[in-house]
Amino acid sequence: MPPLHQNIEGLRSHAMLISIFMPEPDVSVEKRKWRSWLVHCLVKTARHYNDARSLILAQISEGQRSSAEMAKGRLLPVFDFAFAMEDCITSLEKAVACIRALSDKGEMPSAFVLALYNERQSLNDFRRQQEHMHSQIAAGQTGDGPILVTLSDDGDGMRLRGLTMSFVALFKLIDAIYRDIATFFPAHDIQSPPSPGGVPQISMSMTIEVVQGEPKPPDVPS
């Protein structure tokens, strides 16, 4: 899985600061709402993507342990890959669908997401399969292929039933959403290095100048 080099957490912090401290009279309330929601979906997508990637890297490290270490037991972190990746797919597909709908309404021009037709179709197929899995399982329609999202046979992508999608395609969609959303925050540098996640923090500094004035005259009784 390619590492995410986009400053997605930085975009989130920037968007939050603007919404709190910088009034935008030319931006409608509705636009602020869907803009914030898209940032939220993007951050969720990236965090789940990074979680899934960490599990793959942990599995690679596990495979590099010595025979003596293996004899003590094995760890299989990649078994939790489906938890992270299914959440990543869900958040990403919601953001893609929202951008497409906003673009159709003329609310949001998309120069990147809508250009990735094949990638969007693959993502939509995975999302639809996830949604219908409960009815297929109940009807005994397990079919061929994994019922949970797993790594593809060559390790370059993911599989679900008969569907496959490369990690490169997934990465392209995340990058495209990041670039499209960032157009609404021109002060954010899309080339800035990734910021650490976590709770946003604000630091402020100020100077105070004390000016000695004339002494206050005493009160004169009436």
N, C-alpha and C positions, 0 to 999 in steps of 0.2 A: 504494500500500500504506500503510495507516495506520501511523504509527510506534508502536512498543511503549512505552507509558509506565509499565508495571508494573515494580516493583523486583525483577526476577527474579534478578539477580545478588546482590542484597542478601539475598533469601530463601535462596539457596544458601550464602552465607557464614554466615548465622545458623544454618542447619541443621547445618553442619559444626562450628561452635563448640559447639552443644548436644551433638552426638554425642561430642565430645572432652572437654569440660570439665564438662558438667552431667549427672550420672547421672539416669536416669529410671526408678526402680524399678517404676512402674506401667505401663511400656511394654514389651511383649514384644520378644524378639530379632527375631522374624519381622516385627513391625510396623516396627521400626527399619529393617529391610532394605528392605521395599517402599516405605516412606516416602522413604528416601534414593534409591532407584531412580527414583521418580517425579520427585523434584527434579532428578535427573540428566537425565531425558528432557525435562523442561521447559526446562532451560538449553540443551540441545542444540537443541531446537526454536526457541527464541528466537534463538540465535546464527545458525542457518541462515536464519531468517526475515530477520534484519537484514542478512546477507550478500546475500540475494536483493534486498532493498530497495535496498541500496547500488549494486548493479549497474544497477537501473532508473534511479536518480538519476544515475549516471555516464553512462548512455545519453542522458538528457535534457540533461545538460550538453554532451555531444558534439554533439547536434543544434543547440545554440545557438552553436556556433563560427562564425566568419566564413568567407566564401567563400575568402579567402586561406589561412586555416588548413586548411580542408577540402582544398584542392589539394595539401597536403603528405601527405595520407593520412587515413583515417578509422579510428576505434576503434569496436569493436562489443562492449562489455562485456556487453550483454544476452545474447549468445550463451552465456555461462556461467550464465545464470539457472537452467537445468535442474539443474545440479550442486547448487546450494544448495537449490532448492525441493524436489527429490525427497528430499533428506535431511531437510528440514523436515517433509515429509508423513510420512515413515517414523517419525520420532521422535514426532511428535504422535499418530499413529494408535496406536502402541504404548501411549502413556500413556492415551489415551481407552479403549482396550480393557481395560487393567489396572484403571482406575477403575470401569468397568462391572462387571467380574468381582468386584472387592472389594465393590462395593455389593450385588451379588447375594448374596454371602456374609454380608452384614451387618457387614463389617469397616470400611467407609468410606462414610459418608453423603455423597451428592453433591447439593448444592443447585444447582449451576450446569452442570456438564458434561452430565448426563443430561437436562437441560431442553432441550438443543439437538439435537433429534432430526434435523431436516433437515440441519443442518450436519454432524453425525456421519455420516449416511448418505452425503453427498457426499464426505467425507474417505475413508470406507471404500471407495467406488467407485474413487477415484483410487489408493488403496493396492493394491487388488486388480488394477487394470489394470497397475500397475507390475510386480507379481509375475508376471503372465501374459504380459508383453510378449515375453519371450525365446522362448516356445513359438510365439507368433503370428508373430514375425519369421522363425523357422526354417521355419515352414510356409508362408511367403509371404502370410500374412494381414495385410498392412499396412493395408488398408482406407483409410478417409478420416480426415483430421485428423492432427495431429502425433504422432509416436511418442515425442517427448520433451516434458516439461512446458514450455509456452511461455506467453506472455501471450495473453489473449483478444483478440479483434478490437477491442473497445472499450477495452482496457487496464485494465479494472476488476477483472480476475480472471485465472485461468489456465485453460489448455486441455490436454487429453491425449486423443487420439483424438476420440471424440464427447462427451467429458465436459467440463463447465465448472464452476468453483467461484469465487465472488467472494472478493476479498481481505477484505471485511468479514466474511464467514462464517469465514474462516480466523482472523482477528483475534479474533472472539468465542470460538472454541474455545480459543485460547491464554489469553485472559483468564479463561475459565471454569476451566481447569485450574489456573491460578495461584491463583485464589480458593479452589478446593476444597482444594488442597494446603496453602495458608496456614492453614487451620483447625487443622492439627496443630501449628502454631507460633504460639500466641496472642500471644507477645511481639513477633512481627514485625508492623510497621505496614504493612498492604497499601497505604496511601496514601502511603507514603514515596517520595521521588523516586528514579529509577533510579540504581543504583550502577554505576561502571565495572566492566567485566569484568577478567579476568586472574587471576593467582595470588593467592589470599586471603592477607592479611597480618595478623599479630597484634602489637599493641603493648601493653606492660605497664609499669606504674610501681609503685614500692613505696617505703616509708620504713622505715628501720631505726633503732631506738632502742637506744642502748648504755647500760646501767645499770652503774655502778661498784659492785662488791660488796666484801665484806670480803676482805682479802688471804688467800691460801691459806696455812695454817700449814705450816712446813717438815716434811718427812718425818722421823719419829723412828725411828732404827735399832732393830731388835729385838735 
